[in-house]
Amino acid sequence: MSMIVNRRDLDFMFYEALDLDNLLKSERYSDYDRESLDAMFDLCQSIAEEEFLPCAGKLDANEPQFIDGAVETIPEVKQAINAFKEAGLATSGYDADIGGMQLPWMVDQALNGMFVCANNPIHIYLFLTQGVANMLNACGSSVLKEQYLGPLVAGDWFGTMCLSEPQAGSSLADIRTKAEPLSDGSYKLTGTKMWISGGEQDLSDNIIHMVLAKVPGGPAGVRGISLFLVPKMRVNADGSLGEHNNIALAGLNHKMGCRGATNTLLNFGEGGDCIGYLVGNENDGLANMFHMMNEARISVGM
């Protein structure tokens, strides 16, 4: 008997309670049928049980370490993530027009649920990245999407959401992170963010931070919050990685129940200019961030 999923329960929910067969008749999901989805469930269960589950205990006992300004994670984590990516599962939560599998939402939630059950700390990196990519696709400019969306969807780069600050907690009206506009349309960010899951790790080529900050001269309180895409490594025009973007890891937090995933304190603009790019319009940041926050809340609930 599986430790992570009851397939009979899934079959009941999909084919008896929710009538998935009828949904698959729609043009949007015409590439799938019950047989192909069952094969996908078999694949996910196999990877979750063979790659994610066996290292769950070891990861909890050997949480990520802060060594010489960087994070070190046990090698089994990257091995599990590579198996997930090689199976094409990093694209499960996206529409076909951006390179995704265009699965029914309920199916994507069930597939990912297997990995959550097997090893939630590893899945956190994947879950956050999907939220960042979907928010960028919904709110970002065509230029930002052209440069950043592909590697996020493929799972080559991971993403984070950076809201809270040490002095403000969850009171976003009181954040102090500042974004100063530059002549080329980019912004220079300075400030500190706290409790950032996945804020630093040794698992992906780049980390794309979605950062709430205030532009000088904007409205007070939450009405003056803007959203910025801030890469750990700057990205050249040809898509290659450039220099470090001066985001410093200041410490790791130890989160009960999820010790295997990094939870970080980050300083933006420490040691040099930290360059970010506006997502949407100035002062619309909180409304745009809710696109990711609401997706995260629903997924956590599921």
LOMI-32753 format. One record per residue: x, y, z of N, C-alpha, C in turn; residue in three letters. Coordinates in steps of 0.1 Angstrom, whole numbers. Layout:
BEGIN
    n_c1    n_c2    n_c3   ca_c1   ca_c2   ca_c3    c_c1    c_c2    c_c3   residuo
       X       Y       Z       X       Y       Z       X       Y       Z       ALA
...
This chain:
BEGIN
    n_c1    n_c2    n_c3   ca_c1   ca_c2   ca_c3    c_c1    c_c2    c_c3   residuo
       8     -12       0       0       0       0       9      13       0       MET
       5      22      -8      13      34     -10      12      43       3       SER
      23      49       7      24      58      18      19      72      15       MET
      18      75       2      15      89      -2       2      91      -9       ILE
      -4      81     -15     -16      83     -22     -25      70     -22       VAL
     -38      72     -22     -47      61     -24     -54      63     -38       ASN
     -49      55     -47     -54      57     -61     -69      54     -63       ARG
     -74      46     -55     -89      44     -56     -96      56     -52       ARG
     -91      64     -42     -97      76     -38     -96      86     -49       ASP
     -85      87     -56     -84      96     -68     -93      92     -79       LEU
     -94      79     -82    -104      75     -92    -118      79     -89       ASP
    -121      77     -76    -135      81     -72    -137      96     -73       PHE
    -128     104     -69    -130     118     -70    -131     123     -84       MET
    -122     118     -93    -121     123    -106    -133     117    -115       PHE
    -135     105    -114    -144      98    -124    -158      95    -119       TYR
    -160      96    -106    -173      94    -101    -179     107     -95       GLU
    -171     114     -88    -176     126     -81    -175     139     -90       ALA
    -164     141     -97    -162     153    -104    -163     151    -119       LEU
    -166     139    -124    -169     137    -138    -157     143    -147       ASP
    -145     139    -145    -134     143    -153    -135     138    -167       LEU
    -141     127    -169    -142     122    -183    -149     132    -192       ASP
    -160     138    -186    -167     148    -194    -159     160    -197       ASN
    -151     165    -187    -142     176    -189    -132     174    -200       LEU
    -127     161    -201    -117     158    -211    -122     159    -225       LEU
    -136     159    -227    -142     160    -240    -140     175    -246       LYS
    -137     184    -237    -136     198    -242    -124     200    -250       SER
    -124     210    -259    -113     212    -268    -100     215    -260       GLU
    -101     222    -249     -90     226    -242     -82     214    -237       ARG
     -88     203    -233     -81     192    -228     -82     180    -237       TYR
     -83     182    -250     -86     171    -259     -73     162    -261       SER
     -62     167    -257     -50     159    -257     -49     147    -247       ASP
     -59     148    -238     -58     138    -227     -71     129    -227       TYR
     -69     117    -222     -80     108    -219     -76     101    -206       ASP
     -85      92    -201     -83      85    -189     -70      77    -189       ARG
     -67      70    -200     -55      62    -201     -43      70    -200       GLU
     -42      82    -206     -30      90    -206     -28      96    -192       SER
     -39     100    -186     -38     105    -172     -34      95    -162       LEU
     -39      83    -164     -35      72    -155     -20      69    -156       ASP
     -15      70    -168      -1      68    -170       7      79    -163       ALA
       2      91    -164       9     102    -158       9     101    -142       MET
      -3      96    -137      -3      93    -122       7      83    -119       PHE
       8      72    -127      18      62    -124      32      67    -123       ASP
      35      76    -133      48      82    -134      51      91    -121       LEU
      41      99    -118      43     108    -106      45     100     -94       CYS
      36      90     -92      37      82     -80      51      75     -79       GLN
      56      70     -90      69      63     -90      80      73     -86       SER
      80      85     -92      91      95     -89      90      99     -74       ILE
      77     102     -70      75     106     -56      80      96     -46       ALA
      77      83     -49      80      73     -40      95      68     -40       GLU
     101      70     -52     115      65     -54     125      76     -52       GLU
     122      89     -54     131     100     -54     129     110     -42       GLU
     116     113     -40     113     123     -30     111     117     -16       PHE
     104     106     -15     101     100      -2     113      95       6       LEU
     122      88      -1     133      82       6     143      91      14       PRO
     144     104       9     153     113      15     146     123      25       CYS
     133     121      27     125     130      35     130     131      49       ALA
     133     119      55     138     119      69     152     125      70       GLY
     161     121      60     174     126      60     174     142      59       LYS
     166     147      50     165     161      48     161     168      61       LEU
     151     163      68     146     169      80     157     169      91       ASP
     165     159      91     176     158     101     189     165      97       ALA
     190     168      84     201     175      78     197     187      70       ASN
     191     197      77     186     209      70     196     217      63       GLU
     193     225      53     202     233      46     211     241      55       PRO
     224     243      52     234     249      60     239     262      53       GLN
     241     272      62     246     285      57     261     285      59       PHE
     269     284      48     283     282      48     290     292      39       ILE
     298     301      44     305     310      36     296     319      27       ASP
     285     323      33     276     332      26     267     325      16       GLY
     267     312      15     259     304       6     252     293      13       ALA
     243     286       6     235     275      11     240     262       6       VAL
     241     252      14     245     238      10     233     229      14       GLU
     228     221       4     217     212       7     222     198       4       THR
     216     188      10     220     174       8     218     171      -7       ILE
     227     163     -13     226     161     -28     213     154     -32       PRO
     207     147     -24     194     140     -28     183     149     -32       GLU
     184     162     -27     174     171     -31     175     175     -46       VAL
     186     178     -50     188     181     -65     185     169     -73       LYS
     189     157     -68     186     145     -76     171     143     -78       GLN
     163     146     -67     149     144     -68     143     155     -78       ALA
     148     167     -77     143     178     -85     146     175    -100       ILE
     158     170    -103     162     166    -116     153     155    -122       ASN
     149     146    -114     140     135    -118     126     141    -122       ALA
     122     150    -114     109     157    -116     109     165    -129       PHE
     120     172    -132     122     180    -144     123     171    -156       LYS
     131     161    -155     134     152    -167     121     145    -171       GLU
     112     143    -162      99     137    -166      89     148    -172       ALA
      94     160    -173      85     171    -178      75     176    -169       GLY
      76     173    -156      65     177    -147      66     191    -142       LEU
      78     198    -144      79     212    -141      69     220    -149       ALA
      64     215    -160      55     223    -169      40     220    -166       THR
      37     212    -156      24     207    -155      14     217    -151       SER
      18     228    -145       8     238    -141       6     250    -150       GLY
      10     249    -163       9     260    -172       2     257    -184       TYR
      -3     267    -191     -10     266    -204       0     262    -215       ASP
      -6     257    -226       3     253    -237      10     264    -244       ALA
       3     276    -243       9     288    -251      22     293    -245       ASP
      25     289    -232      38     293    -226      47     280    -224       ILE
      44     269    -230      52     257    -229      47     247    -219       GLY
      35     249    -214      30     240    -204      22     228    -209       GLY
      18     219    -200      11     207    -203      -4     209    -205       MET
      -9     221    -200     -23     224    -200     -32     213    -195       GLN
     -29     208    -183     -37     198    -176     -49     205    -170       LEU
     -60     197    -168     -70     203    -159     -65     206    -145       PRO
     -69     217    -140     -64     222    -127     -64     211    -116       TRP
     -76     204    -116     -77     194    -105     -67     183    -107       MET
     -63     179    -119     -53     169    -122     -39     174    -117       VAL
     -36     186    -121     -23     192    -117     -22     192    -102       ASP
     -33     196     -95     -32     196     -80     -30     182     -74       GLN
     -36     172     -80     -35     158     -76     -21     153     -78       ALA
     -15     156     -90      -1     152     -93       8     158     -83       LEU
       7     171     -81      17     177     -72      14     173     -57       ASN
       2     169     -54      -1     165     -41       7     153     -37       GLY
      10     144     -47      19     132     -44      32     137     -39       MET
      38     147     -45      51     152     -41      51     159     -28       PHE
      40     166     -25      38     173     -12      38     162      -1       VAL
      31     152      -3      30     141       7      43     134       8       CYS
      51     132      -2      63     125      -2      74     133       5       ALA
      75     146       2      86     154       7      82     169       4       ASN
      74     175      13      70     188      11      81     199      10       ASN
      92     198      18     102     208      17     108     209       3       PRO
     110     198      -4     115     199     -18     104     205     -27       ILE
      92     201     -25      82     206     -34      79     221     -32       HIS
      83     227     -21      81     241     -19      88     250     -30       ILE
     100     246     -34     107     253     -44      99     253     -57       TYR
      93     241     -61      86     240     -73      73     247     -73       LEU
      66     247     -61      53     253     -59      55     268     -60       PHE
      65     274     -54      67     289     -55      70     293     -69       LEU
      78     285     -76      82     289     -89      70     289     -99       THR
      61     280     -97      49     280    -105      41     293    -103       GLN
      40     297     -90      33     309     -87      39     321     -93       GLY
      52     322     -93      60     333     -99      57     334    -114       VAL
      58     322    -120      57     322    -135      43     326    -139       ALA
      33     321    -132      19     324    -135      16     339    -133       ASN
      22     345    -122      20     359    -120      27     367    -130       MET
      39     363    -134      46     371    -144      38     370    -158       LEU
      33     359    -161      25     357    -173      13     366    -173       ASN
       7     368    -161      -6     375    -160      -3     390    -159       ALA
       8     395    -153      10     409    -150      22     415    -156       CYS
      32     407    -161      44     412    -166      43     418    -181       GLY
      53     426    -184      54     431    -198      59     420    -207       SER
      57     423    -220      62     413    -230      77     411    -229       SER
      84     422    -226      99     421    -225     103     412    -214       VAL
      97     414    -202     100     405    -191      96     391    -193       LEU
      85     389    -199      80     375    -202      90     368    -212       LYS
      94     375    -222     103     370    -232     116     365    -225       GLU
     121     373    -216     134     370    -210     134     360    -198       GLN
     123     360    -191     123     353    -178     113     341    -178       TYR
     103     341    -186      92     331    -184      96     317    -188       LEU
     104     316    -199     108     302    -203     116     294    -193       GLY
     126     300    -187     134     292    -178     126     289    -165       PRO
     117     298    -161     108     295    -150      99     283    -152       LEU
      92     283    -164      83     272    -168      91     259    -169       VAL
     103     260    -174     111     247    -176     116     242    -162       ALA
     116     251    -152     121     247    -139     136     248    -138       GLY
     142     256    -148     157     258    -147     160     269    -137       ASP
     151     279    -136     152     289    -126     140     288    -116       TRP
     143     291    -104     132     290     -93     128     304     -90       PHE
     117     305     -83     111     318     -79     108     319     -64       GLY
     106     332     -60     102     334     -46      92     346     -46       THR
      86     348     -34      78     360     -32      84     366     -19       MET
      87     379     -21      94     387     -10      85     398      -5       CYS
      78     395       6      68     405      11      73     410      25       LEU
      74     401      35      76     405      49      90     411      51       SER
      91     420      61     103     426      66     105     425      81       GLU
     117     425      86     119     423     100     111     432     109       PRO
     111     445     105     104     455     114      89     456     112       GLN
      84     450     101      70     452      97      62     439      99       ALA
      69     427      99      61     415      99      53     414      87       GLY
      40     411      89      31     410      77      23     423      75       SER
      27     434      82      20     447      80      27     453      67       SER
      22     451      56      28     455      43      28     470      42       LEU
      19     477      48      18     491      48      31     498      53       ALA
      38     490      62      50     495      69      63     491      63       ASP
      63     485      51      76     480      45      84     492      42       ILE
      98     490      42     107     501      39     116     498      27       ARG
     115     487      21     123     484       9     120     494      -1       THR
     130     500      -7     129     511     -16     133     508     -30       LYS
     126     513     -40     130     511     -54     131     525     -61       ALA
     143     528     -64     146     541     -71     147     539     -86       GLU
     139     547     -93     139     546    -108     152     550    -114       PRO
     157     543    -124     169     546    -131     166     551    -145       LEU
     175     557    -152     172     563    -165     169     553    -176       SER
     173     540    -174     170     530    -184     157     523    -182       ASP
     149     527    -172     136     521    -169     137     510    -159       GLY
     148     507    -155     150     497    -144     149     505    -130       SER
     151     497    -119     150     503    -106     162     498     -97       TYR
     166     506     -88     177     502     -79     170     499     -65       LYS
     171     486     -60     164     483     -48     173     482     -36       LEU
     169     487     -25     176     485     -12     166     482      -1       THR
     170     473       7     161     469      18     163     454      22       GLY
     155     450      32     157     437      38     143     430      38       THR
     143     417      34     131     409      34     134     397      43       LYS
     123     393      50     124     382      60     114     371      57       MET
     118     359      62     109     347      60     107     343      46       TRP
     117     344      38     116     342      23     119     327      20       ILE
     109     320      17     111     305      14     118     304       1       SER
     129     296       0     136     294     -12     145     306     -16       GLY
     147     316      -7     154     328     -10     168     326     -15       GLY
     174     315     -10     188     312     -15     188     296     -14       GLU
     195     291     -24     196     276     -25     207     273     -36       GLN
     211     260     -36     220     255     -46     214     246     -56       ASP
     202     248     -59     194     239     -67     190     243     -81       LEU
     191     256     -84     187     262     -97     198     271    -102       SER
     198     274    -115     208     283    -121     206     297    -117       ASP
     193     301    -114     190     315    -110     178     315    -101       ASN
     176     325     -94     164     327     -85     158     340     -89       ILE
     145     340     -92     138     352     -96     129     356     -84       ILE
     133     367     -78     125     372     -66     114     382     -71       HIS
     102     380     -66      92     390     -68      91     398     -55       MET
      95     410     -56      97     419     -44      87     430     -43       VAL
      81     432     -32      73     444     -29      82     455     -24       LEU
      81     467     -30      89     478     -25      81     491     -28       ALA
      86     502     -23      80     515     -25      89     524     -33       LYS
      83     531     -43      90     541     -51      89     554     -44       VAL
     100     561     -42     100     574     -35      90     583     -42       PRO
      82     590     -33      72     600     -38      58     593     -40       GLY
      57     580     -38      44     574     -40      35     576     -28       GLY
      22     571     -30      13     572     -19      17     565      -6       PRO
      12     569       5      15     563      18       7     549      19       ALA
      13     541      28       6     528      30       6     518      19       GLY
      -4     509      18      -3     499       8      -6     504      -6       VAL
     -12     516      -7     -14     522     -20      -1     526     -27       ARG
      10     527     -20      22     530     -26      32     519     -28       GLY
      26     506     -28      35     494     -30      35     491     -45       ILE
      47     488     -49      49     483     -63      56     470     -63       SER
      55     463     -74      60     449     -75      72     449     -85       LEU
      83     442     -81      95     442     -89     100     428     -91       PHE
     105     425    -103     112     412    -106     126     415    -104       LEU
     132     408     -95     146     410     -91     154     397     -92       VAL
     162     395    -102     170     382    -103     182     382     -94       PRO
     185     370     -89     197     368     -81     209     371     -90       LYS
     209     365    -102     219     367    -112     213     376    -124       MET
     220     386    -127     215     395    -138     215     386    -151       ARG
     206     390    -160     204     382    -172     207     391    -184       VAL
     216     386    -192     221     393    -204     210     393    -215       ASN
     211     401    -225     201     402    -236     199     389    -243       ALA
     210     381    -244     209     368    -251     203     357    -242       ASP
     200     360    -230     194     350    -220     205     344    -212       GLY
     217     346    -214     228     341    -206     229     348    -192       SER
     234     342    -182     235     348    -169     247     357    -168       LEU
     245     369    -162     256     378    -160     261     378    -146       GLY
     264     390    -141     270     391    -128     259     390    -117       GLU
     264     388    -105     256     387     -93     249     401     -90       HIS
     236     400     -86     228     412     -85     228     418     -71       ASN
     238     415     -63     240     421     -50     228     418     -41       ASN
     223     406     -40     214     401     -30     221     392     -21       ILE
     222     396      -8     230     389       1     222     381      11       ALA
     226     368      13     219     360      23     225     364      36       LEU
     216     369      45     220     373      58     218     363      69       ALA
     210     353      66     208     342      76     197     333      72       GLY
     196     321      78     186     311      76     177     310      88       LEU
     164     310      86     154     308      96     151     293      97       ASN
     148     288     109     145     274     111     130     272     113       HIS
     123     267     103     108     267     103     103     253     107       LYS
      97     252     118      92     240     123      83     233     113       MET
      85     220     111      76     213     102      81     214      87       GLY
      91     223      85      96     224      71     110     228      71       CYS
     118     221      79     132     224      81     140     221      69       ARG
     135     213      60     144     209      49     144     219      37       GLY
     135     229      38     135     240      28     142     252      33       ALA
     149     260      25     155     272      30     144     282      33       THR
     146     289      44     138     301      47     147     312      52       ASN
     147     323      45     159     332      45     156     346      49       THR
     167     353      53     167     367      55     176     373      44       LEU
     171     382      36     178     387      24     180     402      25       LEU
     192     406      21     195     420      20     197     424       6       ASN
     188     433       1     189     437     -13     197     450     -14       PHE
     207     450     -23     216     461     -25     228     462     -15       GLY
     231     451      -9     242     450       0     255     448      -9       GLU
     264     457      -8     277     455     -16     276     461     -30       GLY
     265     467     -34     265     472     -48     250     474     -52       GLY
     248     478     -64     235     481     -69     227     467     -72       ASP
     215     467     -67     206     456     -69     195     461     -79       CYS
     195     455     -91     186     460    -101     174     452    -103       ILE
     162     458    -103     149     452    -105     141     458    -116       GLY
     131     451    -120     122     455    -131     108     456    -127       TYR
     101     466    -130      87     468    -126      78     458    -132       LEU
      70     452    -124      59     442    -129      46     450    -128       VAL
      40     452    -140      27     460    -140      31     475    -138       GLY
      22     482    -132      24     497    -130      28     500    -116       ASN
      35     511    -114      38     516    -101      26     517     -92       GLU
      27     513     -80      16     514     -70       5     504     -71       ASN
       7     495     -81      -3     484     -83       3     471     -77       ASP
      14     471     -70      21     459     -66      13     450     -57       GLY
       6     454     -48      -1     445     -39     -12     438     -47       LEU
     -19     445     -55     -30     438     -64     -24     428     -72       ALA
     -12     430     -78      -5     421     -87       0     409     -79       ASN
       5     412     -67      11     401     -59       0     392     -54       MET
     -13     397     -52     -24     388     -48     -26     377     -58       PHE
     -22     379     -71     -24     369     -81     -16     356     -76       HIS
      -4     358     -71       4     347     -66      -1     343     -52       MET
      -4     352     -44      -8     349     -30     -21     340     -30       MET
     -30     344     -38     -43     336     -39     -41     322     -44       ASN
     -32     321     -55     -29     308     -60     -22     299     -49       GLU
     -13     306     -42      -6     298     -31     -16     294     -20       ALA
     -25     302     -17     -35     299      -6     -43     287     -10       ARG
     -48     287     -23     -57     276     -28     -49     263     -28       ILE
     -36     264     -33     -28     252     -34     -25     246     -20       SER
     -22     255     -11     -19     250       3     -31     243       8       VAL
     -43     249       6     -55     243      11     -58     230       4       GLY
     -55     229      -8     -57     216     -15     -47     205     -10       MET
